[in-house]
Amino acid sequence: MRFPWRRAAASLIFLYCLFSIYAAYIVFFQRQRGSGRPSAPRQRGAGSTRPWQKIDEQRDFQQPGQASEWNPWEEDEKMENALQHKAQLQGFQKQILQNRSRQKKVQIWGKAAIGLYLWQHILGGQLSPSDVTAHWREGELKAGNLHLRFCTGPAVVPGRIPLDTENVVLVLNGREEGKIKFATQWLHYAQTLLQAHKLQHVAVVLLGNEKCDNNWIEPYLKKHGGFIDLIFLVYDSRWVNEEDVYQWPLGVATNFPVVDLNNLMLHSSRPYLCNFLGTVYKGSSREILLDVLKRERLNTMCLISVREQWLPQETSESLKKYQDALLQSDLTLCPVGINTECYRIYEACSYGSVPVVEDVMTPGQCGNSSAFQNAPLRLLKLMKAPFIFVKDWKELPAILEKEKAMSLQEKNQRRRVVIEWFKQFRTQLRQKFIDILESRFF
């Protein structure tokens, strides 16, 4: 029988083709899936990660059953994301640098004692060194959007001030001729800096004259051809218009501490109904006050200590005695001096002792304006101070009789009202000061 060569040859050819197809599948498809290596890898910069190394590392951390898919554009996408992230960081850094250059910086040069009240009591700033006798003291703080720097002390003189800002607040004393002469030296120095284009804006916090005679500073105001943008002025001056002249409180005396209102003993009984420690001037209403206390035999209920001559410097002993009197009295009597406003009003509030204020206008130019019907003390009245106002000290006996009838609970509640008002008073003044500087300087 003849062997079927033609059929055998056809079978061999079919098997060969089948094997070739299988071999091609193994070589070209299974190898690519197994290794994940592209046949023609793109060129990459120095230090870049090899794509198959990255995929192998990812595969090592895959969970069982998870599929592994190779993305040939993965490295390019990551490189593009990295470049975008770098560009964003550079944009942020540029914005930060621009903001730093635009920081709203203001320097405060304190050349009057009320500067300490502004910095420590109103703004809540600290001073270094803490020694009150140091020749140079300074501090910094951020208040709202402002960066404030305060300098004070005997060594703070024209020419020695570090000038790294274009905006300055001068704290000056204009009570008497000697103080005014010193204050004008600082104003002339500021004017020189303005003319040299080292300053752009100047404001003044001024301890005004107690009779509101402040005409000496008027030519320095911008509206009169000068360079001062605005003034924060102590006492009830008729200049106050809330446009470029703002009323500012007298505050506490120089060495009076910042009292932590939260640590006061507000619930204990105080041994005295009232107190008055101060100087009694001849022919003043303070003599009437003492007469009323003596005639009505009320001086045994109140802590009274008087002197005939004012002493400019407190000793540590006299300050301690005064603070104890405030802390041990329900009321603090505040008769007028040369001006109705006095340190005693604010110092009494610091210890929760209610000020009893003689509400009369003193001689001079203060409050002589029909626009201000609540003068004197219009700032305190505007902010609804919870005080006791009297027109005549003959009203005092009735006030003290009412005090004797009050329960401890009622007195405690009143103390809390005074303390809370005093907190808000300082907070509102702080915000007002910041807002005015920011709006006028920037």
C-alpha positions as CSV (number, residue, x, y, z in Angstrom):
1,M,0.0,0.0,0.0
2,R,1.3,3.4,-0.9
3,F,2.2,5.7,2.0
4,P,0.1,8.9,1.9
5,W,2.9,11.5,1.7
6,R,0.7,14.3,0.7
7,R,-1.5,14.0,3.7
8,A,1.5,13.6,6.1
9,A,3.1,16.7,4.6
10,A,-0.1,18.7,5.1
11,S,-0.3,17.6,8.7
12,L,3.3,18.6,9.4
13,I,2.7,22.0,7.9
14,F,-0.4,22.5,10.0
15,L,1.4,21.5,13.2
16,Y,4.3,23.9,12.3
17,C,2.0,26.8,11.9
18,L,0.2,26.1,15.1
19,F,3.5,25.9,17.0
20,S,4.7,29.1,15.4
21,I,1.5,30.9,16.5
22,Y,1.9,29.6,20.1
23,A,5.6,30.6,20.2
24,A,4.8,34.1,18.9
25,Y,2.1,34.4,21.7
26,I,4.6,33.4,24.4
27,V,7.4,35.6,23.1
28,F,5.5,38.8,22.5
29,F,2.5,38.8,24.8
30,Q,3.3,36.8,27.9
31,R,6.8,38.4,28.2
32,Q,5.4,41.9,28.2
33,R,2.9,41.1,30.8
34,G,5.4,39.4,33.0
35,S,8.2,42.0,32.9
36,G,6.2,45.2,32.3
37,R,9.2,46.6,30.4
38,P,8.6,48.7,27.3
39,S,10.6,47.7,24.3
40,A,11.8,51.2,23.7
41,P,12.1,53.1,27.1
42,R,12.1,56.9,26.9
43,Q,15.2,58.9,27.8
44,R,15.1,60.4,31.3
45,G,17.1,63.0,33.2
46,A,19.7,62.1,35.7
47,G,18.5,60.9,39.0
48,S,15.0,59.8,37.7
49,T,13.6,56.5,38.8
50,R,13.6,53.6,36.3
51,P,10.0,52.7,35.4
52,W,10.4,49.0,35.8
53,Q,12.0,49.5,39.2
54,K,9.0,51.6,40.4
55,I,6.5,49.0,39.2
56,D,8.4,46.2,40.8
57,E,8.4,48.1,44.1
58,Q,4.7,48.7,43.9
59,R,4.0,45.1,43.1
60,D,5.8,44.0,46.3
61,F,3.2,45.9,48.4
62,Q,0.2,44.8,46.4
63,Q,-2.4,42.7,48.2
64,P,-3.1,39.2,46.9
65,G,-5.7,39.1,44.2
66,Q,-5.1,42.7,43.1
67,A,-4.4,43.2,39.4
68,S,-1.3,44.9,38.3
69,E,-1.6,47.2,35.3
70,W,1.2,49.1,33.7
71,N,0.7,52.7,32.7
72,P,3.3,53.8,30.2
73,W,2.6,57.5,30.9
74,E,2.7,57.2,34.7
75,E,6.2,58.7,35.2
76,D,5.4,61.6,32.9
77,E,2.2,62.3,34.8
78,K,4.1,62.2,38.1
79,M,6.8,64.5,36.7
80,E,4.1,67.0,35.5
81,N,2.4,66.9,38.9
82,A,5.7,67.5,40.7
83,L,6.4,70.6,38.4
84,Q,3.0,72.0,39.1
85,H,3.5,71.5,42.9
86,K,6.8,73.2,42.7
87,A,5.3,76.1,40.8
88,Q,2.6,76.4,43.5
89,L,5.2,76.5,46.2
90,Q,7.1,79.2,44.4
91,G,3.9,81.2,44.1
92,F,3.2,80.9,47.8
93,Q,6.8,81.9,48.7
94,K,6.5,84.9,46.4
95,Q,3.1,85.9,48.0
96,I,4.6,85.6,51.5
97,L,7.6,87.8,50.5
98,Q,5.2,90.4,49.1
99,N,3.0,90.3,52.3
100,R,6.1,90.8,54.4
101,S,7.1,93.9,52.4
102,R,3.5,95.2,52.9
103,Q,3.4,94.6,56.6
104,K,1.5,97.4,58.3
105,K,4.2,98.5,60.7
106,V,3.8,101.3,63.2
107,Q,6.3,102.5,65.8
108,I,5.2,104.2,69.0
109,W,7.6,106.5,70.7
110,G,6.6,106.9,74.3
111,K,7.8,110.2,75.7
112,A,5.0,110.8,78.2
113,A,3.8,108.6,81.1
114,I,0.5,107.9,79.4
115,G,2.4,105.9,76.9
116,L,2.7,103.1,79.4
117,Y,-1.1,103.1,79.9
118,L,-1.5,102.9,76.2
119,W,1.0,100.0,75.7
120,Q,0.5,97.9,78.8
121,H,-3.1,98.6,79.9
122,I,-4.9,99.2,76.6
123,L,-2.8,97.2,74.0
124,G,-1.7,94.6,76.5
125,G,1.9,94.7,75.5
126,Q,5.0,93.7,77.5
127,L,8.2,95.7,78.0
128,S,11.8,94.5,78.1
129,P,13.6,94.9,80.5
130,S,10.9,94.8,83.1
131,D,12.9,97.2,85.3
132,V,10.9,100.5,85.4
133,T,14.1,102.5,85.9
134,A,15.8,101.2,82.8
135,H,16.9,103.9,80.4
136,W,15.6,102.0,77.3
137,R,12.6,99.7,77.3
138,E,10.8,98.3,74.2
139,G,8.2,95.8,73.2
140,E,6.5,94.4,70.1
141,L,3.1,92.9,69.4
142,K,0.7,92.2,66.6
143,A,-2.7,94.0,67.0
144,G,-5.2,93.2,64.3
145,N,-3.3,93.7,61.0
146,L,-0.8,96.1,62.6
147,H,2.7,95.2,63.7
148,L,3.4,97.6,66.6
149,R,6.7,98.4,68.3
150,F,6.9,100.6,71.4
151,C,10.0,102.4,72.7
152,T,10.3,104.4,75.9
153,G,12.7,105.5,78.6
154,P,15.2,108.4,79.1
155,A,17.5,107.0,76.4
156,V,14.8,107.4,73.7
157,V,15.9,110.7,72.2
158,P,15.8,112.1,68.6
159,G,18.4,110.5,66.4
160,R,18.6,107.3,68.4
161,I,15.3,105.8,67.4
162,P,15.6,102.7,65.1
163,L,13.6,103.8,62.1
164,D,12.5,100.8,60.1
165,T,8.9,102.0,59.4
166,E,7.2,104.9,57.7
167,N,4.5,105.3,60.3
168,V,5.0,106.7,63.8
169,V,2.8,107.5,66.9
170,L,4.3,110.1,69.2
171,V,3.2,110.0,72.9
172,L,3.7,113.5,74.2
173,N,2.9,115.6,77.3
174,G,1.4,119.1,76.8
175,R,0.2,119.9,80.3
176,E,2.6,122.8,81.0
177,E,5.2,125.0,79.3
178,G,8.3,122.9,80.1
179,K,6.6,119.7,78.8
180,I,5.4,121.6,75.6
181,K,9.0,122.7,74.8
182,F,10.2,119.1,75.0
183,A,7.2,117.9,72.9
184,T,7.9,120.4,70.1
185,Q,11.5,119.1,69.8
186,W,10.0,115.7,69.0
187,L,7.6,117.2,66.5
188,H,10.4,119.0,64.7
189,Y,12.4,115.8,64.6
190,A,9.4,114.0,63.0
191,Q,9.0,116.8,60.6
192,T,12.6,116.5,59.5
193,L,12.1,112.8,58.9
194,L,9.0,113.5,56.8
195,Q,10.9,116.1,54.7
196,A,13.6,113.5,54.1
197,H,10.9,111.0,53.0
198,K,11.8,108.6,55.8
199,L,8.3,109.0,57.3
200,Q,4.9,109.1,55.7
201,H,2.5,109.3,58.6
202,V,2.6,110.8,62.1
203,A,-0.1,110.6,64.8
204,V,0.1,111.9,68.4
205,V,-1.3,110.7,71.7
206,L,-1.3,113.9,73.7
207,L,-1.8,114.4,77.4
208,G,-3.5,117.7,77.0
209,N,-3.6,120.7,79.3
210,E,-6.1,120.2,82.2
211,K,-7.9,123.4,81.1
212,C,-7.9,122.2,77.5
213,D,-5.5,125.0,76.3
214,N,-3.7,123.1,73.6
215,N,-3.4,125.9,70.9
216,W,0.4,125.3,70.7
217,I,-0.1,122.0,68.7
218,E,-2.8,123.3,66.4
219,P,-0.4,124.5,63.6
220,Y,1.1,121.0,63.4
221,L,-2.2,119.5,62.3
222,K,-2.6,118.7,58.6
223,K,-5.8,120.7,58.3
224,H,-3.9,123.8,59.5
225,G,-1.0,123.2,57.1
226,G,1.1,120.9,59.3
227,F,1.9,117.2,59.1
228,I,0.1,115.4,62.0
229,D,-2.5,113.1,60.6
230,L,-4.5,112.7,63.8
231,I,-4.4,113.3,67.6
232,F,-5.7,111.2,70.4
233,L,-6.3,113.9,73.0
234,V,-6.8,113.5,76.8
235,Y,-9.6,115.6,78.4
236,D,-12.9,117.0,77.1
237,S,-11.5,119.3,74.5
238,R,-13.9,121.1,72.1
239,W,-11.5,120.0,69.3
240,V,-12.7,116.4,69.5
241,N,-14.5,115.7,66.2
242,E,-13.9,111.9,65.7
243,E,-12.3,112.8,62.3
244,D,-8.8,113.8,63.1
245,V,-9.1,114.5,66.8
246,Y,-10.3,111.7,69.0
247,Q,-10.8,111.7,72.8
248,W,-8.5,109.5,74.8
249,P,-8.8,108.5,78.5
250,L,-6.4,109.7,81.1
251,G,-6.0,106.2,82.5
252,V,-3.9,105.3,85.6
253,A,-0.9,106.8,87.1
254,T,2.6,105.9,86.0
255,N,3.5,103.1,88.4
256,F,0.0,101.7,88.8
257,P,0.1,98.0,87.9
258,V,-2.0,96.0,85.4
259,V,-4.4,94.3,87.7
260,D,-5.6,90.8,86.8
261,L,-9.3,91.3,87.0
262,N,-10.0,87.5,87.1
263,N,-8.1,87.1,90.4
264,L,-9.9,89.7,92.4
265,M,-11.9,88.6,95.4
266,L,-15.3,89.8,94.3
267,H,-17.4,87.8,96.8
268,S,-16.0,88.9,100.1
269,S,-17.3,91.7,102.3
270,R,-15.2,94.9,102.2
271,P,-14.5,96.6,105.5
272,Y,-15.1,100.2,104.3
273,L,-18.1,101.8,102.5
274,C,-15.8,104.3,100.7
275,N,-12.3,105.7,100.5
276,F,-10.6,109.0,99.6
277,L,-6.8,109.3,99.6
278,G,-5.5,112.5,98.0
279,T,-4.5,116.1,98.2
280,V,-7.0,118.7,99.5
281,Y,-6.6,122.1,97.8
282,K,-7.7,125.3,99.5
283,G,-11.1,126.5,98.3
284,S,-11.8,123.2,96.3
285,S,-14.8,120.9,96.5
286,R,-12.6,118.5,98.3
287,E,-12.8,120.6,101.4
288,I,-16.6,120.4,101.1
289,L,-16.4,116.6,100.8
290,L,-14.4,116.4,104.0
291,D,-16.8,118.7,105.8
292,V,-19.8,116.5,104.8
293,L,-18.0,113.4,106.0
294,K,-17.1,114.9,109.3
295,R,-20.4,116.6,110.0
296,E,-22.4,113.5,109.2
297,R,-20.0,111.3,111.1
298,L,-19.4,109.3,108.0
299,N,-15.6,109.3,108.2
300,T,-15.7,106.2,110.5
301,M,-17.3,104.3,107.7
302,C,-14.8,105.4,105.1
303,L,-11.0,105.2,104.8
304,I,-9.8,108.8,104.6
305,S,-6.2,109.9,104.3
306,V,-5.5,113.4,103.0
307,R,-2.5,115.7,102.5
308,E,-2.2,119.4,101.8
309,Q,0.5,119.2,99.1
310,W,0.6,117.0,96.0
311,L,3.6,114.7,95.8
312,P,4.7,113.9,92.2
313,Q,6.3,110.5,93.1
314,E,4.6,107.6,94.9
315,T,6.7,105.5,97.2
316,S,6.2,101.7,97.2
317,E,4.6,102.1,100.7
318,S,2.2,104.8,99.7
319,L,1.2,102.9,96.5
320,K,0.6,99.7,98.5
321,K,-1.6,101.7,101.0
322,Y,-3.6,103.2,98.1
323,Q,-4.1,99.9,96.4
324,D,-5.3,98.3,99.7
325,A,-7.8,101.1,100.2
326,L,-9.3,100.5,96.7
327,L,-9.5,96.8,97.4
328,Q,-11.1,97.2,100.8
329,S,-13.8,99.8,99.8
330,D,-17.1,99.4,98.1
331,L,-16.9,103.0,96.7
332,T,-14.1,105.3,95.8
333,L,-14.8,109.1,96.1
334,C,-13.6,111.0,93.1
335,P,-13.8,114.8,93.7
336,V,-12.7,117.1,90.9
337,G,-9.2,118.6,90.8
338,I,-8.0,121.0,88.1
339,N,-10.0,118.8,85.8
340,T,-13.0,116.5,86.4
341,E,-11.2,113.5,85.0
342,C,-8.6,111.9,87.3
343,Y,-6.5,108.8,87.6
344,R,-8.5,107.7,90.6
345,I,-11.6,106.8,88.4
346,Y,-9.7,104.2,86.4
347,E,-7.7,102.9,89.3
348,A,-10.9,102.3,91.3
349,C,-12.3,100.3,88.4
350,S,-9.2,98.1,88.4
351,Y,-10.2,96.8,91.9
352,G,-13.9,96.7,91.4
353,S,-14.5,99.7,93.7
354,V,-17.3,101.8,92.2
355,P,-16.2,105.4,91.4
356,V,-18.5,108.2,92.9
357,V,-17.7,111.0,90.5
358,E,-18.3,114.7,91.0
359,D,-20.0,115.5,87.7
360,V,-19.2,119.2,87.3
361,M,-17.3,121.1,84.6
362,T,-14.1,122.7,85.9
363,P,-12.9,126.2,84.8
364,G,-11.2,126.5,81.4
365,Q,-11.9,125.7,77.8
366,C,-13.0,122.1,78.2
367,G,-16.4,121.1,76.9
368,N,-17.3,124.6,75.8
369,S,-19.3,123.3,72.8
370,S,-23.1,122.9,72.3
371,A,-22.4,119.7,70.4
372,F,-21.4,117.9,73.6
373,Q,-24.2,118.1,76.2
374,N,-22.8,115.2,78.3
375,A,-19.5,116.9,79.0
376,P,-17.6,116.5,81.2
377,L,-16.4,112.9,81.0
378,R,-18.2,112.5,77.7
379,L,-16.0,109.5,76.7
380,L,-17.0,107.6,79.9
381,K,-20.6,108.5,79.5
382,L,-20.6,107.6,75.9
383,M,-19.4,104.1,76.9
384,K,-22.1,103.9,79.6
385,A,-19.8,103.8,82.6
386,P,-21.6,102.2,85.6
387,F,-20.6,104.9,88.0
388,I,-22.4,107.0,90.6
389,F,-22.4,110.7,89.5
390,V,-23.1,113.5,91.9
391,K,-23.5,117.2,91.3
392,D,-22.8,118.1,95.0
393,W,-21.1,116.2,97.8
394,K,-24.1,117.0,100.0
395,E,-25.7,114.0,98.1
396,L,-23.1,111.7,99.7
397,P,-24.9,110.9,103.0
398,A,-28.0,109.5,101.2
399,I,-25.7,107.4,98.9
400,L,-23.9,105.9,101.9
401,E,-27.2,105.2,103.7
402,K,-28.2,103.3,100.6
403,E,-24.9,101.4,100.7
404,K,-25.5,100.3,104.2
405,A,-28.8,98.8,103.2
406,M,-27.4,96.8,100.3
407,S,-26.8,93.1,100.8
408,L,-23.5,91.5,100.1
409,Q,-25.0,89.7,97.1
410,E,-26.1,93.0,95.6
411,K,-22.7,94.5,96.1
412,N,-21.0,91.5,94.6
413,Q,-23.2,91.8,91.5
414,R,-22.4,95.4,91.2
415,R,-18.7,94.7,91.4
416,R,-19.0,92.1,88.6
417,V,-20.8,94.8,86.5
418,V,-17.9,97.3,87.0
419,I,-15.2,94.7,86.3
420,E,-16.9,93.5,83.1
421,W,-17.5,97.0,81.9
422,F,-13.8,97.9,82.5
423,K,-12.7,94.9,80.5
424,Q,-14.9,95.9,77.6
425,F,-13.8,99.6,77.9
426,R,-10.2,98.7,77.4
427,T,-11.0,96.2,74.6
428,Q,-13.1,98.7,72.7
429,L,-10.4,101.4,73.1
430,R,-7.8,99.0,71.8
431,Q,-9.9,98.2,68.7
432,K,-10.7,101.8,68.1
433,F,-7.0,102.8,68.2
434,I,-6.0,100.0,65.8
435,D,-8.9,100.7,63.4
436,I,-8.1,104.4,63.2
437,L,-4.4,103.9,62.6
438,E,-5.0,101.3,59.9
439,S,-7.6,103.4,58.1
440,R,-5.6,106.6,58.3
441,F,-2.1,105.3,57.7
442,F,-2.8,102.5,55.2
